[in-house]
Every structure is written in C-alpha cells, then in structure tokens.
Amino acid sequence: MDNGCNRWKAACPLHLLISATILFLLTFSFVIADTQLSVSAAEMPEIQRRGYIKIAVKDNLRPLGFRDVNGNLQGLEIDLAKALAVDLLGKADAVKLQPVANRDRLSAVLDNKVDIAIARVTATASRSRLVSFSVPYYFDGTVLVTKDTLLQQLSDLAKRKITVLKNSSTIADVRYYLPNAELVGVDSYQAAFALLENNAADAFAADASVLSGWVQQYPQYQLLPTKLSTQPLSVVMPKGLQYDELRRRINEAIARYINSGWLKQRATYWGLR
C-alpha cells in the first residue's frame, strides 16, 4: 500500500505537468479560434471610417456587370453598387468594385475579401444558411431565345428542338411548359449559339439576364415574351447581429429604388425584361 502511494506521489509532478500542458493547449486553441472568428466582414462603422465599401461584381455578364470598350465596368449591378455607395457613404465613387468568378461570389463575402456582393446571385434557402440576402433588386427567370422570326410565342415551340445547358434548372422549366419538345443538352452558351447558328436547334432556354445580353450582342435573335420561372437576384450580405445596420440600410435603400421606379428604369435602360 505504501509502495503504491509512493509511486502515486512520485507521479504527481508529471500529472500536474500534463494537466497544465493540456490547459495551455486548450486555452491557446480558444485564442486561435477566437482570432479566426474575428476575421470577418466589416461592420457599418468600420466601412464609414474606411471611407469606401468593397463590392464583388461580375465583369463579363452583359447587361448586369461587364466592361465597355474602354474597360470600364458598367451594367445594372454596377449602377446599383454606386447607388448604394451614395446612400451609405455619400458619394458614388466611395466604392471598390472587385470582379469575381461565379464560384467565388459567396466566398468573397465569407472570407472578408469584400463587404457585400452584387454579382447575379439568386437567393435560395440553402445559400441563406451561409449569408444574408437583401430584398430582390431584379427577378430573373428562364426565357427562350431564337432567330426564327416565325417563332413568336411559347406554343410555337411545342414540338421543336430546344437546347439547354446540361444539368441546369431550366430543363425542368422547359419540360413543364413544353413536355413534347426535344431537348438538346450543351455544355456552354457558345455551344448553344453554334447549334442555333447551324439550325440544329430552334431555340435556347436560359436565364433572362444572360439572354438579354445575348440579343444585344446578336440583334438577329429575339426573346420570346413568356418567362418560365421567377428567381430573385439579391445583394449578398454577411450574417450576424453586428451587421444589422448594414443590412437594414441596404434593404431600405433598395426598397426606395423600387418604390421610386429607379430600379425599373435602370433595368429597362440596360435592356432587361
């Protein structure tokens, strides 16, 4: 018994050392975790102190966000970004626009590379688990484009060949409205254009925002009047109570743009339906 006690007493300093080491590592881990969590999007007071807001945008998506012949960014979403800069900071040039690829639209906000994103992001339930969305500034949706002047309405395509992007949500939309149409899958917009140009398909189904730019670039094409679905495009904003002021001011501003007719006027100006 005494030998056991002696052995336990001899081991006590080691146990204490191990316990202290574990406590230190846990404390250090919490410090690191807290530091990582603090690397988050800027709050409204910080944006005001900085003097500008960082916004992720598209630079290759006419007419939402694209570059003109001089390389300047323009489009509906660029107009919106500048308008929000005026509302939040008092001047249109109080904004830094950061072009992003589609895959980086949410992560740019989550990783604190930008404060918000206005980059043709559809507000969905799954995405809202990661970020907050503003009230919609534009309602996108599936439409059809064709160069055949005999095709004027949806029923004219009842048994025609329609090209669609593979694995896209537009497939279900077209199937619902045109169950007897022949769908031809493609991997890109360029591939769809090639099929239409070679008369291998009669129409192409895709998002109205993208196809509006298509007909601006290729005026021999026309959009059919019926929209097959409705998808809200919203500003991407960070989650968290600390961003309440930023989200509130952005939502209030967009609501004013809608009520005054400014957003509708700008959408019409850029050829959006």
KEGU-37937 format. One line per field, with one value per residue: chain; x, y, z of N, C-alpha, C in turn; residue number from 1. Coordinates in nm, 2 decimals. Example, Ala and Ser with C-alpha at 12.3 -4.5 7.8 and 13.67 -1.06 7.14 Angstrom:
! KEGU-37937
unit <- [A A] $
n.east <- [1.32 1.28] $
n.north <- [-0.57 -0.22] $
n.up <- [0.78 0.71] $
ca.east <- [1.23 1.37] $
ca.north <- [-0.45 -0.11] $
ca.up <- [0.78 0.71] $
c.east <- [1.32 1.29] $
c.north <- [-0.33 0.00] $
c.up <- [0.78 0.79] $
pos <- [1 2] $
//
This chain:
! KEGU-37937
unit <- [A A A A A A A A A A A A A A A A A A A A A A A A A A A A A A A A A A A A A A A A A A A A A A A A A A A A A A A A A A A A A A A A A A A A A A A A A A A A A A A A A A A A A A A A A A A A A A A A A A A A A A A A A A A A A A A A A A A A A A A A A A A A A A A A A A A A A A A A A A A A A A A A A A A A A A A A A A A A A A A A A A A A A A A A A A A A A A A A A A A A A A A A A A A A A A A A A A A A A A A A A A A A A A A A A A A A A A A A A A A A A A A A A A A A A A A A A A A A A A A A A A A A A A A A A A A A A A A A A A A A A A A A A A A A A A A A A] $
n.east <- [0.08 0.19 0.39 0.25 0.13 0.36 0.45 0.24 0.26 0.51 0.45 0.29 0.40 0.44 0.18 0.07 0.21 0.13 -0.15 -0.13 -0.02 -0.22 -0.42 -0.30 -0.28 -0.55 -0.64 -0.49 -0.59 -0.85 -0.79 -0.68 -0.90 -1.08 -0.95 -0.96 -1.23 -1.28 -1.18 -1.37 -1.64 -1.66 -1.81 -2.08 -1.99 -1.71 -1.68 -1.76 -1.56 -1.35 -1.41 -1.50 -1.68 -1.64 -1.72 -1.82 -1.85 -1.97 -1.78 -1.81 -2.07 -2.29 -2.62 -2.57 -2.33 -2.04 -1.76 -1.70 -1.60 -1.38 -1.29 -1.41 -1.62 -1.97 -2.33 -2.64 -2.61 -2.37 -2.46 -2.63 -2.45 -2.30 -2.51 -2.58 -2.34 -2.36 -2.58 -2.49 -2.24 -2.23 -2.12 -2.08 -1.84 -1.73 -1.66 -1.52 -1.49 -1.49 -1.42 -1.54 -1.53 -1.80 -1.80 -1.68 -1.85 -2.00 -1.81 -1.63 -1.75 -1.78 -1.51 -1.42 -1.31 -1.46 -1.72 -1.98 -2.17 -2.27 -2.36 -2.51 -2.65 -2.87 -3.12 -3.15 -3.28 -3.08 -2.84 -2.89 -2.83 -2.57 -2.52 -2.67 -2.95 -3.05 -3.35 -3.50 -3.35 -3.39 -3.59 -3.51 -3.52 -3.62 -3.61 -3.67 -3.47 -3.45 -3.37 -3.54 -3.79 -4.05 -4.12 -4.30 -4.43 -4.47 -4.61 -4.55 -4.32 -4.38 -4.32 -4.06 -3.69 -3.51 -3.24 -3.05 -2.86 -2.67 -2.77 -2.89 -3.13 -3.31 -3.40 -3.61 -3.80 -3.85 -3.94 -4.18 -4.35 -4.33 -4.37 -4.35 -4.14 -3.82 -3.53 -3.20 -2.90 -2.63 -2.29 -2.21 -2.27 -2.17 -2.17 -2.44 -2.51 -2.37 -2.52 -2.77 -2.70 -2.63 -2.87 -2.94 -3.09 -3.39 -3.44 -3.31 -3.30 -3.26 -3.13 -3.30 -3.15 -2.90 -2.96 -3.07 -2.85 -2.74 -2.91 -2.86 -2.60 -2.62 -2.82 -2.99 -3.13 -3.42 -3.61 -3.85 -4.18 -4.28 -4.20 -4.06 -4.00 -3.94 -3.68 -3.53 -3.29 -3.04 -2.87 -2.57 -2.50 -2.32 -2.39 -2.51 -2.56 -2.41 -2.40 -2.64 -2.71 -2.58 -2.72 -2.98 -2.98 -2.90 -3.12 -3.33 -3.25 -3.27 -3.54 -3.64 -3.54 -3.69 -3.96 -3.95 -3.92 -3.67 -3.50 -3.64 -3.64 -3.36 -3.32 -3.47 -3.33 -3.09 -3.18 -3.31 -3.57] $
n.north <- [-0.12 0.12 0.14 0.17 0.42 0.58 0.55 0.68 0.94 1.01 1.03 1.24 1.51 1.48 1.43 1.68 1.84 1.75 1.81 2.09 2.14 2.05 2.23 2.47 2.42 2.40 2.65 2.81 2.71 2.81 3.08 3.10 3.01 3.22 3.43 3.36 3.37 3.64 3.75 3.88 4.00 4.36 4.58 4.83 5.08 5.06 5.05 5.31 5.46 5.38 5.48 5.38 5.12 4.78 4.58 4.29 4.21 4.12 4.10 4.02 3.98 4.08 4.22 4.29 4.32 4.43 4.51 4.81 4.94 5.08 4.95 5.00 4.93 4.85 4.84 4.70 4.60 4.73 5.00 4.98 4.92 5.16 5.34 5.24 5.31 5.58 5.61 5.49 5.61 5.86 5.93 5.84 5.74 5.62 5.34 5.03 4.81 4.47 4.24 3.90 3.55 3.31 3.10 3.22 3.40 3.39 3.31 3.52 3.71 3.57 3.52 3.77 3.92 4.10 4.34 4.32 4.14 4.20 4.03 3.88 3.68 3.43 3.43 3.17 2.90 2.73 2.87 3.08 2.99 3.04 3.30 3.64 3.77 4.05 4.24 4.15 4.29 4.25 4.04 3.74 3.47 3.18 3.21 3.20 3.21 3.29 3.28 3.25 3.40 3.32 3.20 3.31 3.29 3.09 2.85 2.79 2.65 2.39 2.13 2.15 2.16 2.23 2.38 2.33 2.41 2.15 1.97 2.20 2.41 2.50 2.30 2.15 2.36 2.40 2.14 2.13 2.33 2.27 1.99 1.81 1.89 1.86 1.82 1.94 1.89 2.10 2.21 2.47 2.83 2.91 2.67 2.64 2.86 2.79 2.57 2.69 2.87 2.70 2.59 2.36 2.35 2.50 2.69 2.84 2.78 2.97 3.18 3.49 3.73 3.68 3.61 3.84 4.00 3.85 3.90 4.16 4.16 4.00 4.10 3.97 3.79 3.71 3.75 3.53 3.62 3.50 3.42 3.15 3.09 3.23 3.40 3.54 3.79 3.90 4.12 4.00 3.96 3.97 3.74 3.77 3.95 4.18 4.30 4.42 4.69 4.75 4.57 4.66 4.92 4.88 4.73 4.91 5.11 4.98 4.92 5.19 5.25 5.07 5.16 5.42 5.38 5.38 5.15 4.99 5.16 5.17 4.90 4.87 5.05 4.91 4.70 4.49 4.26] $
n.up <- [0.00 0.09 -0.10 -0.33 -0.28 -0.26 -0.52 -0.66 -0.55 -0.65 -0.91 -0.93 -0.99 -1.27 -1.36 -1.29 -1.46 -1.71 -1.70 -1.68 -1.92 -2.10 -2.03 -2.11 -2.39 -2.46 -2.40 -2.57 -2.81 -2.80 -2.81 -3.07 -3.22 -3.16 -3.27 -3.54 -3.58 -3.55 -3.78 -3.99 -4.19 -4.26 -4.03 -4.03 -3.91 -3.93 -4.21 -4.27 -4.14 -4.29 -4.54 -4.79 -4.96 -5.02 -5.29 -5.45 -5.79 -6.12 -6.42 -6.68 -6.77 -6.95 -6.95 -6.68 -6.53 -6.68 -6.90 -7.08 -7.40 -7.33 -7.11 -6.87 -6.59 -6.62 -6.62 -6.49 -6.22 -6.15 -6.15 -5.94 -5.73 -5.71 -5.65 -5.39 -5.26 -5.26 -5.09 -4.85 -4.80 -4.91 -5.16 -5.50 -5.59 -5.37 -5.35 -5.40 -5.66 -5.71 -5.94 -5.97 -6.01 -6.08 -5.89 -5.67 -5.56 -5.32 -5.13 -5.14 -4.98 -4.74 -4.67 -4.61 -4.82 -4.96 -4.87 -4.94 -5.20 -5.53 -5.77 -5.96 -5.80 -5.71 -5.47 -5.24 -5.03 -4.94 -4.97 -4.80 -4.55 -4.52 -4.58 -4.57 -4.74 -4.94 -5.00 -5.31 -5.61 -5.87 -6.07 -6.20 -6.45 -6.64 -6.99 -7.35 -7.64 -7.98 -8.34 -8.54 -8.70 -8.73 -8.50 -8.24 -8.00 -7.70 -7.75 -8.02 -8.01 -7.94 -8.04 -8.11 -8.15 -7.86 -7.72 -7.42 -7.12 -6.99 -6.70 -6.58 -6.41 -6.58 -6.74 -6.62 -6.61 -6.89 -6.95 -6.81 -6.93 -7.20 -7.27 -7.49 -7.65 -7.80 -7.62 -7.63 -7.50 -7.39 -7.32 -7.28 -7.33 -7.57 -7.72 -7.75 -7.90 -8.14 -8.23 -8.28 -8.48 -8.68 -8.74 -8.60 -8.38 -8.25 -8.06 -7.76 -7.42 -7.13 -6.86 -6.82 -6.77 -6.88 -7.14 -7.23 -7.26 -7.47 -7.69 -7.73 -7.81 -8.04 -8.25 -8.44 -8.31 -8.09 -7.79 -7.66 -7.53 -7.29 -6.96 -6.80 -6.54 -6.21 -6.05 -5.77 -5.77 -5.55 -5.31 -5.17 -4.83 -4.51 -4.24 -3.90 -3.59 -3.56 -3.81 -3.86 -3.90 -4.14 -4.31 -4.28 -4.38 -4.65 -4.74 -4.70 -4.87 -5.13 -5.13 -5.16 -5.41 -5.56 -5.51 -5.61 -5.87 -5.99 -6.01 -6.19 -6.41 -6.46 -6.52 -6.75 -6.91 -6.95 -7.10 -6.99 -6.90] $
ca.east <- [0.00 0.28 0.46 0.15 0.12 0.48 0.45 0.14 0.32 0.62 0.40 0.21 0.45 0.41 0.03 0.04 0.27 0.04 -0.27 -0.10 0.00 -0.35 -0.49 -0.24 -0.32 -0.69 -0.65 -0.43 -0.68 -0.96 -0.74 -0.67 -1.03 -1.14 -0.88 -1.01 -1.37 -1.28 -1.15 -1.50 -1.67 -1.66 -1.94 -2.10 -1.90 -1.58 -1.69 -1.77 -1.43 -1.26 -1.45 -1.55 -1.74 -1.59 -1.84 -1.79 -1.94 -1.93 -1.73 -1.83 -2.20 -2.38 -2.60 -2.57 -2.19 -1.95 -1.67 -1.72 -1.48 -1.26 -1.25 -1.49 -1.74 -2.10 -2.44 -2.74 -2.55 -2.27 -2.54 -2.68 -2.34 -2.27 -2.62 -2.56 -2.23 -2.41 -2.67 -2.42 -2.12 -2.25 -2.07 -2.08 -1.70 -1.69 -1.68 -1.42 -1.55 -1.40 -1.48 -1.53 -1.59 -1.92 -1.77 -1.63 -1.94 -2.03 -1.68 -1.57 -1.81 -1.75 -1.37 -1.38 -1.25 -1.54 -1.82 -2.11 -2.16 -2.38 -2.30 -2.61 -2.67 -3.01 -3.14 -3.20 -3.28 -2.95 -2.74 -2.93 -2.77 -2.44 -2.52 -2.80 -2.98 -3.13 -3.48 -3.46 -3.34 -3.43 -3.64 -3.46 -3.60 -3.60 -3.68 -3.62 -3.42 -3.45 -3.35 -3.65 -3.90 -4.18 -4.15 -4.33 -4.48 -4.43 -4.68 -4.48 -4.21 -4.44 -4.25 -3.93 -3.57 -3.47 -3.11 -3.05 -2.74 -2.68 -2.78 -2.94 -3.27 -3.40 -3.45 -3.74 -3.89 -3.90 -4.02 -4.31 -4.43 -4.32 -4.34 -4.32 -4.03 -3.70 -3.43 -3.07 -2.81 -2.50 -2.20 -2.18 -2.35 -2.11 -2.22 -2.58 -2.50 -2.33 -2.64 -2.87 -2.65 -2.63 -3.01 -2.95 -3.19 -3.48 -3.44 -3.22 -3.36 -3.16 -3.17 -3.33 -3.05 -2.80 -3.01 -3.09 -2.72 -2.72 -2.98 -2.79 -2.48 -2.66 -2.96 -3.08 -3.21 -3.53 -3.66 -4.00 -4.23 -4.31 -4.09 -4.10 -3.98 -3.90 -3.58 -3.49 -3.15 -3.03 -2.73 -2.52 -2.45 -2.28 -2.48 -2.46 -2.62 -2.32 -2.42 -2.78 -2.72 -2.55 -2.83 -3.10 -2.96 -2.91 -3.26 -3.41 -3.21 -3.32 -3.68 -3.66 -3.51 -3.80 -4.07 -3.93 -3.91 -3.54 -3.45 -3.71 -3.58 -3.22 -3.33 -3.51 -3.21 -2.99 -3.24 -3.36 -3.72] $
ca.north <- [0.00 0.24 0.15 0.23 0.57 0.64 0.56 0.79 1.07 1.04 1.06 1.37 1.62 1.45 1.45 1.82 1.90 1.71 1.89 2.22 2.15 2.04 2.35 2.57 2.40 2.43 2.80 2.85 2.68 2.90 3.21 3.09 3.01 3.35 3.52 3.33 3.42 3.78 3.79 3.87 4.12 4.49 4.64 4.96 5.19 5.04 5.09 5.46 5.51 5.35 5.57 5.31 4.99 4.68 4.51 4.19 4.22 4.05 4.19 3.95 3.93 4.18 4.37 4.31 4.37 4.40 4.62 4.88 4.93 5.14 4.87 5.05 4.85 4.91 4.75 4.73 4.58 4.84 5.11 4.95 4.93 5.30 5.40 5.21 5.38 5.72 5.60 5.45 5.69 6.00 5.96 5.72 5.68 5.56 5.20 4.95 4.70 4.36 4.13 3.77 3.43 3.26 3.01 3.29 3.51 3.38 3.30 3.66 3.78 3.48 3.53 3.91 3.99 4.22 4.37 4.26 4.10 4.22 3.95 3.79 3.57 3.40 3.40 3.04 2.86 2.67 2.98 3.17 2.93 3.09 3.45 3.70 3.83 4.17 4.23 4.14 4.41 4.21 3.90 3.67 3.36 3.12 3.25 3.13 3.30 3.22 3.37 3.21 3.50 3.25 3.16 3.43 3.26 2.96 2.73 2.77 2.56 2.27 2.01 2.19 2.13 2.34 2.35 2.37 2.37 2.03 1.98 2.33 2.41 2.54 2.18 2.13 2.46 2.37 2.02 2.16 2.41 2.22 1.84 1.74 1.95 1.78 1.89 1.91 1.94 2.15 2.24 2.61 2.92 2.91 2.55 2.66 2.95 2.72 2.49 2.78 2.93 2.59 2.54 2.23 2.37 2.62 2.79 2.81 2.83 3.01 3.29 3.62 3.83 3.64 3.61 3.98 4.04 3.78 3.97 4.29 4.13 3.94 4.15 3.89 3.70 3.77 3.67 3.51 3.70 3.42 3.38 3.02 3.08 3.36 3.38 3.67 3.83 3.98 4.15 3.91 4.03 3.88 3.71 3.82 4.07 4.30 4.36 4.46 4.83 4.74 4.50 4.74 5.04 4.83 4.69 5.04 5.18 4.91 4.95 5.32 5.24 5.01 5.24 5.54 5.34 5.39 5.02 4.95 5.25 5.13 4.77 4.90 5.11 4.80 4.60 4.38 4.25] $
ca.up <- [0.00 0.10 -0.23 -0.43 -0.25 -0.30 -0.67 -0.70 -0.52 -0.74 -1.05 -0.92 -1.07 -1.41 -1.38 -1.29 -1.58 -1.82 -1.68 -1.71 -2.07 -2.17 -2.01 -2.20 -2.53 -2.48 -2.39 -2.69 -2.92 -2.80 -2.86 -3.21 -3.28 -3.15 -3.36 -3.67 -3.59 -3.55 -3.91 -4.05 -4.27 -4.19 -3.99 -4.09 -3.86 -3.99 -4.35 -4.27 -4.11 -4.41 -4.65 -4.91 -4.94 -5.12 -5.35 -5.55 -5.90 -6.24 -6.53 -6.81 -6.78 -7.00 -6.91 -6.53 -6.50 -6.79 -6.93 -7.20 -7.49 -7.26 -6.99 -6.75 -6.55 -6.63 -6.61 -6.38 -6.09 -6.13 -6.12 -5.80 -5.64 -5.70 -5.58 -5.25 -5.21 -5.23 -4.97 -4.73 -4.77 -4.96 -5.29 -5.59 -5.60 -5.24 -5.37 -5.47 -5.73 -5.72 -6.02 -5.92 -6.08 -6.02 -5.78 -5.56 -5.52 -5.17 -5.05 -5.13 -4.86 -4.62 -4.64 -4.59 -4.93 -4.99 -4.77 -5.00 -5.34 -5.62 -5.88 -6.01 -5.71 -5.68 -5.32 -5.22 -4.89 -4.90 -4.96 -4.69 -4.43 -4.51 -4.59 -4.57 -4.87 -4.94 -5.08 -5.45 -5.69 -6.01 -6.08 -6.32 -6.48 -6.77 -7.11 -7.47 -7.74 -8.12 -8.45 -8.63 -8.69 -8.73 -8.36 -8.17 -7.87 -7.64 -7.82 -8.14 -7.98 -7.87 -8.08 -8.17 -8.07 -7.77 -7.65 -7.28 -7.05 -6.91 -6.55 -6.53 -6.36 -6.69 -6.80 -6.55 -6.66 -7.02 -6.95 -6.76 -7.02 -7.33 -7.25 -7.62 -7.72 -7.80 -7.56 -7.67 -7.39 -7.43 -7.21 -7.27 -7.42 -7.70 -7.79 -7.78 -8.01 -8.26 -8.27 -8.33 -8.60 -8.78 -8.75 -8.54 -8.28 -8.29 -7.96 -7.65 -7.29 -7.02 -6.77 -6.89 -6.75 -6.97 -7.28 -7.27 -7.32 -7.59 -7.81 -7.75 -7.89 -8.16 -8.27 -8.52 -8.22 -8.02 -7.67 -7.66 -7.42 -7.17 -6.87 -6.75 -6.39 -6.15 -5.95 -5.72 -5.75 -5.42 -5.27 -5.07 -4.71 -4.41 -4.13 -3.77 -3.54 -3.58 -3.94 -3.87 -3.95 -4.28 -4.39 -4.28 -4.47 -4.78 -4.77 -4.71 -5.00 -5.24 -5.13 -5.21 -5.55 -5.62 -5.50 -5.69 -6.01 -6.04 -6.05 -6.31 -6.52 -6.50 -6.59 -6.89 -6.98 -6.98 -7.19 -6.91 -6.90] $
c.east <- [0.09 0.35 0.38 0.14 0.24 0.49 0.36 0.20 0.43 0.57 0.32 0.27 0.43 0.27 0.00 0.10 0.18 -0.09 -0.25 -0.08 -0.13 -0.42 -0.44 -0.28 -0.46 -0.71 -0.60 -0.52 -0.79 -0.92 -0.74 -0.81 -1.10 -1.08 -0.94 -1.15 -1.37 -1.24 -1.28 -1.52 -1.68 -1.80 -1.95 -2.01 -1.76 -1.57 -1.69 -1.63 -1.33 -1.29 -1.49 -1.60 -1.68 -1.70 -1.79 -1.90 -1.89 -1.88 -1.74 -1.97 -2.29 -2.52 -2.60 -2.44 -2.09 -1.86 -1.71 -1.60 -1.36 -1.22 -1.32 -1.60 -1.87 -2.21 -2.53 -2.68 -2.44 -2.35 -2.59 -2.57 -2.30 -2.38 -2.61 -2.45 -2.27 -2.50 -2.59 -2.31 -2.13 -2.19 -2.06 -1.95 -1.65 -1.71 -1.56 -1.48 -1.45 -1.46 -1.44 -1.59 -1.72 -1.90 -1.73 -1.73 -1.98 -1.91 -1.61 -1.62 -1.77 -1.60 -1.32 -1.30 -1.32 -1.64 -1.95 -2.08 -2.29 -2.34 -2.39 -2.62 -2.82 -3.02 -3.21 -3.20 -3.14 -2.84 -2.77 -2.88 -2.63 -2.43 -2.66 -2.82 -3.07 -3.26 -3.43 -3.45 -3.38 -3.48 -3.60 -3.55 -3.57 -3.68 -3.62 -3.58 -3.42 -3.42 -3.46 -3.77 -4.04 -4.22 -4.17 -4.38 -4.45 -4.49 -4.62 -4.37 -4.25 -4.36 -4.12 -3.81 -3.53 -3.34 -3.11 -2.91 -2.76 -2.68 -2.83 -3.08 -3.36 -3.46 -3.59 -3.84 -3.94 -3.98 -4.17 -4.40 -4.43 -4.28 -4.30 -4.21 -3.91 -3.58 -3.29 -2.97 -2.68 -2.42 -2.18 -2.28 -2.30 -2.16 -2.36 -2.59 -2.47 -2.45 -2.74 -2.83 -2.65 -2.77 -3.03 -3.04 -3.27 -3.47 -3.34 -3.29 -3.25 -3.21 -3.19 -3.22 -2.93 -2.84 -3.04 -2.96 -2.69 -2.78 -2.92 -2.67 -2.51 -2.81 -3.05 -3.16 -3.32 -3.56 -3.81 -4.06 -4.26 -4.19 -4.14 -4.08 -3.94 -3.80 -3.53 -3.34 -3.14 -2.89 -2.69 -2.46 -2.41 -2.39 -2.42 -2.53 -2.54 -2.34 -2.56 -2.79 -2.69 -2.66 -2.95 -3.09 -2.96 -3.05 -3.35 -3.38 -3.28 -3.47 -3.72 -3.64 -3.63 -3.93 -4.07 -3.93 -3.77 -3.48 -3.52 -3.66 -3.45 -3.23 -3.37 -3.40 -3.11 -3.05 -3.29 -3.51 -3.77] $
c.north <- [0.12 0.25 0.21 0.38 0.64 0.66 0.67 0.92 1.11 1.08 1.19 1.48 1.60 1.48 1.60 1.89 1.87 1.79 2.03 2.24 2.14 2.17 2.46 2.55 2.43 2.58 2.86 2.83 2.77 3.04 3.21 3.09 3.14 3.44 3.49 3.38 3.57 3.84 3.78 4.00 4.25 4.53 4.78 5.07 5.18 5.09 5.25 5.52 5.49 5.44 5.51 5.18 4.90 4.59 4.42 4.20 4.13 4.15 4.13 3.91 4.05 4.14 4.39 4.38 4.33 4.52 4.68 4.87 4.99 5.06 4.91 4.96 4.92 4.80 4.78 4.71 4.68 4.97 5.10 4.97 5.08 5.38 5.37 5.28 5.53 5.71 5.57 5.55 5.83 6.03 5.83 5.66 5.62 5.41 5.14 4.82 4.59 4.25 3.99 3.67 3.38 3.18 3.09 3.40 3.51 3.39 3.44 3.73 3.70 3.50 3.67 3.97 4.11 4.23 4.30 4.22 4.14 4.16 3.84 3.66 3.55 3.37 3.26 3.00 2.80 2.77 3.07 3.11 2.99 3.24 3.51 3.76 3.96 4.14 4.22 4.27 4.38 4.06 3.84 3.55 3.30 3.18 3.18 3.24 3.22 3.33 3.35 3.31 3.44 3.20 3.28 3.41 3.11 2.84 2.70 2.67 2.42 2.14 2.04 2.15 2.25 2.30 2.41 2.34 2.25 2.05 2.11 2.32 2.45 2.41 2.15 2.23 2.43 2.24 2.05 2.23 2.35 2.07 1.76 1.79 1.85 1.86 1.84 1.97 1.99 2.19 2.39 2.69 2.92 2.79 2.57 2.75 2.88 2.64 2.58 2.84 2.83 2.53 2.40 2.24 2.50 2.73 2.75 2.87 2.85 3.13 3.42 3.72 3.80 3.66 3.75 4.04 3.98 3.86 4.11 4.27 4.07 3.98 4.07 3.79 3.78 3.68 3.65 3.57 3.63 3.39 3.25 3.00 3.22 3.33 3.51 3.69 3.93 4.01 4.05 3.99 3.93 3.86 3.76 3.94 4.20 4.37 4.41 4.60 4.82 4.68 4.59 4.86 5.00 4.80 4.82 5.11 5.11 4.92 5.08 5.32 5.17 5.10 5.37 5.51 5.34 5.26 4.98 5.03 5.20 4.99 4.78 4.96 5.01 4.69 4.48 4.38 4.24] $
c.up <- [0.00 -0.04 -0.33 -0.41 -0.29 -0.45 -0.72 -0.67 -0.61 -0.88 -1.05 -1.00 -1.22 -1.44 -1.38 -1.42 -1.70 -1.82 -1.72 -1.86 -2.15 -2.15 -2.10 -2.35 -2.56 -2.49 -2.52 -2.81 -2.92 -2.85 -3.01 -3.28 -3.27 -3.25 -3.50 -3.69 -3.61 -3.69 -3.99 -4.13 -4.19 -4.15 -4.04 -4.04 -3.92 -4.14 -4.36 -4.24 -4.23 -4.52 -4.78 -4.87 -5.06 -5.16 -5.46 -5.66 -6.02 -6.34 -6.67 -6.83 -6.82 -6.99 -6.76 -6.49 -6.61 -6.82 -7.07 -7.29 -7.43 -7.13 -6.86 -6.72 -6.57 -6.63 -6.50 -6.24 -6.06 -6.09 -5.97 -5.70 -5.61 -5.62 -5.43 -5.19 -5.17 -5.10 -4.84 -4.70 -4.83 -5.09 -5.37 -5.60 -5.47 -5.24 -5.44 -5.53 -5.75 -5.81 -5.96 -6.01 -6.01 -5.89 -5.66 -5.51 -5.38 -5.09 -5.04 -5.01 -4.73 -4.58 -4.62 -4.70 -4.98 -4.87 -4.81 -5.14 -5.41 -5.75 -5.93 -5.93 -5.68 -5.53 -5.31 -5.07 -4.85 -4.88 -4.84 -4.55 -4.41 -4.51 -4.58 -4.71 -4.85 -5.01 -5.23 -5.53 -5.84 -6.00 -6.21 -6.35 -6.61 -6.88 -7.23 -7.57 -7.87 -8.22 -8.56 -8.61 -8.69 -8.59 -8.28 -8.03 -7.83 -7.72 -7.96 -8.13 -7.93 -7.91 -8.15 -8.09 -7.99 -7.71 -7.51 -7.22 -6.97 -6.76 -6.50 -6.49 -6.47 -6.76 -6.75 -6.60 -6.80 -7.03 -6.91 -6.86 -7.16 -7.32 -7.38 -7.70 -7.70 -7.74 -7.60 -7.57 -7.45 -7.31 -7.19 -7.36 -7.56 -7.79 -7.83 -7.90 -8.14 -8.31 -8.34 -8.47 -8.71 -8.80 -8.70 -8.42 -8.31 -8.18 -7.85 -7.52 -7.19 -6.95 -6.85 -6.88 -6.85 -7.11 -7.33 -7.32 -7.45 -7.71 -7.83 -7.84 -8.03 -8.19 -8.37 -8.44 -8.14 -7.90 -7.69 -7.53 -7.29 -7.09 -6.79 -6.60 -6.34 -6.04 -5.90 -5.71 -5.64 -5.40 -5.16 -4.95 -4.61 -4.31 -4.00 -3.72 -3.56 -3.71 -3.97 -3.94 -4.10 -4.36 -4.39 -4.38 -4.62 -4.82 -4.78 -4.84 -5.12 -5.25 -5.19 -5.37 -5.63 -5.62 -5.59 -5.84 -6.07 -6.08 -6.18 -6.43 -6.56 -6.57 -6.73 -6.98 -7.03 -7.06 -7.12 -6.90 -6.76] $
pos <- [1 2 3 4 5 6 7 8 9 10 11 12 13 14 15 16 17 18 19 20 21 22 23 24 25 26 27 28 29 30 31 32 33 34 35 36 37 38 39 40 41 42 43 44 45 46 47 48 49 50 51 52 53 54 55 56 57 58 59 60 61 62 63 64 65 66 67 68 69 70 71 72 73 74 75 76 77 78 79 80 81 82 83 84 85 86 87 88 89 90 91 92 93 94 95 96 97 98 99 100 101 102 103 104 105 106 107 108 109 110 111 112 113 114 115 116 117 118 119 120 121 122 123 124 125 126 127 128 129 130 131 132 133 134 135 136 137 138 139 140 141 142 143 144 145 146 147 148 149 150 151 152 153 154 155 156 157 158 159 160 161 162 163 164 165 166 167 168 169 170 171 172 173 174 175 176 177 178 179 180 181 182 183 184 185 186 187 188 189 190 191 192 193 194 195 196 197 198 199 200 201 202 203 204 205 206 207 208 209 210 211 212 213 214 215 216 217 218 219 220 221 222 223 224 225 226 227 228 229 230 231 232 233 234 235 236 237 238 239 240 241 242 243 244 245 246 247 248 249 250 251 252 253 254 255 256 257 258 259 260 261 262 263 264 265 266 267 268 269 270 271 272 273] $
//
